[in-house]
Amino acid sequence: MPPVSRLTLSLGQGGKHDDGTLRALADEGDETALERLADTRGDLAELLDEGSEHAGRLLTSRAVANRDLRELRRLSDAGSGEAETELERLLRAG
């Protein structure tokens, strides 16, 4: 059985959520909440501008693990210096 995230517990059976709940969980490091928040908000730059450096680190880490250069570019364009560094590193490595 896969691990249950705090997001799953907070959403219960209905799966409905609000940005406030997602924001609180994402700020505490819940990757599922962070992904959902980024998906629902669609404005990654705004999410990163709101001081969620942790969000940038988590999304960058996920993009690096998946070797997702487009996602790294998107994060870099939104202001994540770490994503820019990782993108350049992956491009140099080939």
Backbone as numpy.savetxt, mean C-alpha at the origin, in Angstrom:
# Nx Ny Nz CAx CAy CAz Cx Cy Cz
-5.55 -23.11 6.77 -6.39 -21.94 6.77 -5.50 -20.69 6.77
-5.76 -19.72 5.88 -4.92 -18.52 5.84 -5.11 -17.68 7.09
-4.07 -16.91 7.45 -4.21 -16.05 8.63 -5.32 -15.02 8.44
-5.97 -14.68 9.51 -7.05 -13.71 9.47 -6.48 -12.36 9.87
-6.65 -11.38 9.00 -6.14 -10.05 9.32 -7.15 -9.32 10.21
-6.69 -8.26 10.81 -7.59 -7.45 11.64 -8.67 -6.83 10.77
-8.34 -6.59 9.50 -9.34 -6.06 8.58 -10.49 -7.04 8.41
-10.15 -8.31 8.22 -11.18 -9.34 8.08 -12.06 -9.37 9.31
-11.44 -9.29 10.46 -12.20 -9.31 11.71 -13.10 -8.09 11.83
-12.59 -6.93 11.42 -13.39 -5.71 11.57 -14.52 -5.65 10.55
-14.33 -6.29 9.39 -15.36 -6.24 8.37 -16.46 -7.25 8.60
-16.13 -8.34 9.28 -17.13 -9.37 9.52 -17.57 -10.02 8.23
-18.76 -10.56 8.22 -19.27 -11.30 7.08 -19.61 -10.41 5.89
-20.08 -9.21 6.15 -20.58 -8.36 5.06 -19.50 -7.80 4.16
-18.29 -7.65 4.67 -17.20 -7.13 3.86 -17.30 -5.64 3.58
-18.23 -4.94 4.22 -18.36 -3.51 4.00 -17.34 -2.79 4.87
-16.90 -1.66 4.40 -15.89 -0.91 5.13 -16.06 0.57 4.85
-15.40 1.36 5.67 -15.36 2.78 5.42 -13.90 3.21 5.45
-13.62 4.34 4.86 -12.23 4.79 4.79 -11.61 4.99 6.17
-12.40 5.40 7.15 -11.87 5.60 8.50 -11.34 4.32 9.10
-12.09 3.24 8.96 -11.66 1.94 9.47 -10.41 1.47 8.72
-10.45 1.59 7.41 -9.30 1.18 6.61 -8.08 2.00 6.96
-8.26 3.30 7.11 -7.14 4.20 7.45 -6.51 3.79 8.78
-7.34 3.55 9.79 -6.82 3.18 11.11 -6.03 1.88 11.04
-6.57 0.90 10.34 -5.87 -0.38 10.23 -4.60 -0.25 9.39
-4.66 0.51 8.32 -3.47 0.71 7.48 -2.38 1.43 8.26
-2.76 2.41 9.06 -1.77 3.13 9.88 -1.10 2.23 10.89
-1.78 1.15 11.26 -1.20 0.19 12.20 -0.42 -0.90 11.49
-0.35 -0.83 10.17 0.47 -1.77 9.42 -0.27 -2.91 8.76
-1.58 -2.88 8.74 -2.35 -3.95 8.11 -2.27 -3.78 6.60
-1.53 -4.69 5.93 -1.32 -4.58 4.49 -2.60 -4.74 3.69
-3.49 -5.60 4.13 -4.75 -5.79 3.41 -5.56 -4.50 3.43
-5.61 -3.85 4.58 -6.34 -2.59 4.69 -5.69 -1.53 3.81
-4.37 -1.51 3.80 -3.65 -0.54 2.99 -3.97 -0.73 1.50
-3.92 -1.97 1.05 -4.23 -2.25 -0.35 -5.67 -1.86 -0.68
-6.58 -2.19 0.21 -7.99 -1.86 -0.01 -8.21 -0.35 -0.04
-7.53 0.35 0.87 -7.65 1.80 0.91 -7.10 2.43 -0.36
-5.96 1.95 -0.81 -5.37 2.48 -2.05 -6.29 2.18 -3.23
-6.90 1.01 -3.24 -7.82 0.65 -4.32 -9.08 1.50 -4.30
-9.64 1.72 -3.12 -10.90 2.47 -3.04 -10.68 3.95 -3.24
-9.57 4.46 -2.77 -9.33 5.89 -2.91 -8.79 6.23 -4.28
-7.97 5.34 -4.81 -7.44 5.55 -6.14 -6.42 6.68 -6.24
-6.25 7.45 -5.20 -5.33 8.58 -5.25 -4.16 8.30 -4.32
-3.21 7.56 -4.82 -2.07 7.15 -4.03 -1.27 8.35 -3.53
-1.12 9.37 -4.37 -0.37 10.55 -3.97 -0.98 11.18 -2.72
-2.29 11.25 -2.69 -2.97 11.83 -1.53 -2.73 10.98 -0.29
-2.80 9.68 -0.47 -2.56 8.76 0.65 -1.15 8.96 1.20
-0.16 9.06 0.32 1.21 9.25 0.77 1.41 10.65 1.34
0.75 11.65 0.77 0.87 13.02 1.26 0.32 13.18 2.66
-0.60 12.32 3.04 -1.20 12.42 4.36 -0.27 11.90 5.45
0.97 11.64 5.09 1.94 11.25 6.09 2.03 9.76 6.32
1.47 8.99 5.46 1.51 7.56 5.66 2.76 6.98 5.01
3.91 7.28 5.62 5.17 6.74 5.11 5.15 5.22 5.19
4.50 4.72 6.21 4.40 3.27 6.37 3.69 2.66 5.16
2.67 3.35 4.67 1.95 2.88 3.49 2.89 2.81 2.30
3.69 3.82 2.12 4.64 3.83 1.03 5.64 2.69 1.12
6.11 2.42 2.34 7.07 1.33 2.53 6.42 -0.01 2.22
5.21 -0.22 2.70 4.53 -1.50 2.46 4.25 -1.72 0.98
3.73 -0.69 0.31 3.43 -0.82 -1.11 4.71 -0.99 -1.93
5.77 -0.29 -1.54 7.05 -0.44 -2.24 7.59 -1.84 -2.06
7.53 -2.34 -0.84 8.01 -3.69 -0.57 7.26 -4.72 -1.41
5.96 -4.57 -1.48 5.14 -5.50 -2.28 5.50 -5.40 -3.75
5.69 -4.19 -4.26 6.03 -4.00 -5.67 7.40 -4.59 -5.99
8.35 -4.44 -5.08 9.69 -5.00 -5.28 9.60 -6.53 -5.30
8.87 -7.09 -4.36 8.73 -8.55 -4.30 8.12 -9.11 -5.59
7.20 -8.35 -6.19 6.55 -8.77 -7.43 7.29 -8.30 -8.68
8.38 -7.56 -8.46 9.14 -6.95 -9.56 8.20 -6.14 -10.48
7.30 -5.40 -9.84 6.30 -4.62 -10.55 6.83 -3.20 -10.78
7.50 -3.03 -11.92 8.12 -1.75 -12.22 7.10 -0.64 -12.41
5.95 -0.96 -12.96 4.90 0.06 -13.14 4.39 0.57 -11.79
4.20 -0.34 -10.86 3.74 0.08 -9.53 4.80 0.92 -8.84
6.07 0.53 -9.00 7.14 1.34 -8.42 7.17 2.72 -9.04
6.95 2.83 -10.33 6.91 4.15 -10.98 5.73 4.96 -10.44
4.61 4.32 -10.28 3.42 4.99 -9.74 3.68 5.53 -8.33
4.31 4.69 -7.52 4.64 5.11 -6.16 5.67 6.23 -6.17
6.66 6.11 -7.04 7.68 7.15 -7.16 7.05 8.48 -7.58
6.18 8.43 -8.57 5.50 9.64 -9.03 4.63 10.26 -7.94
4.16 9.42 -7.01 3.33 9.91 -5.91 4.17 10.49 -4.78
5.49 10.37 -4.90 6.35 11.00 -3.91 7.12 10.06 -3.01
7.12 8.78 -3.31 7.86 7.84 -2.48 9.31 7.74 -2.96
10.22 8.29 -2.18 11.64 8.23 -2.51 12.17 6.81 -2.50
11.68 6.00 -1.59 12.10 4.61 -1.50 11.72 3.85 -2.78
10.53 4.11 -3.30 10.09 3.45 -4.52 10.97 3.87 -5.69
11.33 5.14 -5.73 12.21 5.63 -6.81 13.57 4.93 -6.75
14.11 4.81 -5.56 15.40 4.14 -5.38 15.33 2.69 -5.82
14.27 1.99 -5.39 14.12 0.58 -5.75 13.89 0.40 -7.25
13.14 1.31 -7.85 12.90 1.24 -9.29 14.23 1.37 -10.03
15.03 2.35 -9.66 16.32 2.55 -10.31 17.21 1.33 -10.12
17.19 0.75 -8.92 18.01 -0.43 -8.64 17.60 -1.60 -9.52
16.28 -1.84 -9.63 15.81 -2.95 -10.46 16.09 -2.72 -11.94
15.97 -1.49 -12.39 16.25 -1.19 -13.80 17.73 -1.38 -14.11
18.60 -1.00 -13.18 20.04 -1.19 -13.38 20.42 -2.67 -13.38
19.75 -3.44 -12.52 20.06 -4.86 -12.39 19.61 -5.65 -13.60
18.66 -5.11 -14.34 18.17 -5.77 -15.55 17.18 -6.77 -15.23
